Amino acid sequence: MMRASPDPSPAAETVDLELYPIADRRRRVARALIADSRQALSRDGVVLLHGFARPAAVAMMVGELVTALPNAYRRDRTTLGIHVYPGERRRRPAMR
């Protein structure tokens, strides 16, 4: 079986398009992968795509994260995720 030549696009540098052929969503294999992923997300609340990002891209992302981490917002205590925006009145959550 003859393999297609590698995709030179920037997406191909990050995503393993041979393992996850999503570059052309008109292709049946891409549509099937997307449909399966949507179904898994709906059913499980998460989609695991092992090997989706190429190792070099993962290493670059880790490097960026390590560099940015000292500037990340950090809080040592847990709080409720209630946000009040300007102009909004604070509402108490309904008790059930």
C-alpha positions as CSV (number, residue, x, y, z in Angstrom):
1,M,0.0,0.0,0.0
2,M,1.4,3.4,-1.0
3,R,1.5,6.1,1.7
4,A,0.6,9.7,1.0
5,S,3.5,12.1,1.3
6,P,3.7,13.9,4.7
7,D,1.6,17.1,5.0
8,P,4.0,20.1,5.1
9,S,1.4,22.3,7.0
10,P,2.1,23.8,10.4
11,A,-0.7,21.5,11.8
12,A,1.3,18.5,10.6
13,E,4.3,19.7,12.7
14,T,2.1,19.4,15.8
15,V,-0.5,16.7,15.1
16,D,0.3,13.2,13.9
17,L,-1.9,13.3,10.8
18,E,-1.1,9.8,9.8
19,L,-2.5,8.5,13.1
20,Y,-5.3,11.1,13.2
21,P,-6.1,12.0,9.6
22,I,-8.1,15.1,10.2
23,A,-6.5,17.6,7.8
24,D,-9.2,17.0,5.2
25,R,-12.6,16.7,6.9
26,R,-14.2,15.8,3.6
27,R,-12.5,12.3,3.8
28,R,-14.6,9.5,5.3
29,V,-11.9,8.5,7.8
30,A,-11.7,12.1,9.2
31,R,-15.5,12.3,9.5
32,A,-15.6,8.9,11.3
33,L,-12.8,10.0,13.7
34,I,-14.6,13.2,14.5
35,A,-18.0,11.4,15.0
36,D,-16.4,8.8,17.2
37,S,-14.6,11.6,19.3
38,R,-17.9,13.5,19.7
39,Q,-19.7,10.3,20.8
40,A,-16.9,9.6,23.3
41,L,-17.1,13.2,24.6
42,S,-20.9,13.0,25.0
43,R,-20.7,9.6,26.7
44,D,-17.6,10.0,28.8
45,G,-17.1,13.7,29.1
46,V,-13.6,13.3,27.8
47,V,-11.8,12.2,24.6
48,L,-8.4,10.6,24.8
49,L,-6.3,10.9,21.7
50,H,-3.1,9.1,22.5
51,G,-0.3,10.1,20.2
52,F,-2.3,13.1,18.8
53,A,0.5,15.6,19.4
54,R,3.9,14.7,18.1
55,P,6.7,14.2,20.7
56,A,8.6,17.2,19.5
57,A,5.5,19.4,19.8
58,V,4.8,18.1,23.3
59,A,8.4,18.8,24.4
60,M,8.0,22.4,23.1
61,M,4.7,22.8,24.9
62,V,6.3,21.5,28.2
63,G,9.1,24.0,27.7
64,E,6.7,26.9,27.3
65,L,4.8,25.7,30.4
66,V,7.9,25.5,32.5
67,T,8.9,29.0,31.4
68,A,5.5,30.5,32.2
69,L,4.8,28.6,35.4
70,P,6.6,31.0,37.8
71,N,4.2,33.7,36.5
72,A,1.0,31.6,36.9
73,Y,-1.7,32.6,39.3
74,R,-1.6,30.3,42.3
75,R,-3.9,29.9,45.3
76,D,-3.2,27.6,48.3
77,R,-6.8,27.2,49.3
78,T,-9.9,25.9,47.6
79,T,-12.7,28.3,46.9
80,L,-16.1,28.1,45.2
81,G,-16.0,28.9,41.6
82,I,-18.5,31.8,41.8
83,H,-17.6,34.8,39.7
84,V,-19.4,38.2,40.0
85,Y,-18.9,40.5,37.0
86,P,-19.2,44.3,37.2
87,G,-22.8,45.3,37.2
88,E,-24.0,41.9,38.4
89,R,-25.5,41.4,41.8
90,R,-24.1,38.5,43.8
91,R,-26.5,35.6,43.9
92,R,-26.5,32.9,46.4
93,P,-26.6,29.4,44.9
94,A,-29.9,27.6,45.3
95,M,-30.0,25.0,47.9
96,R,-31.6,21.7,47.0
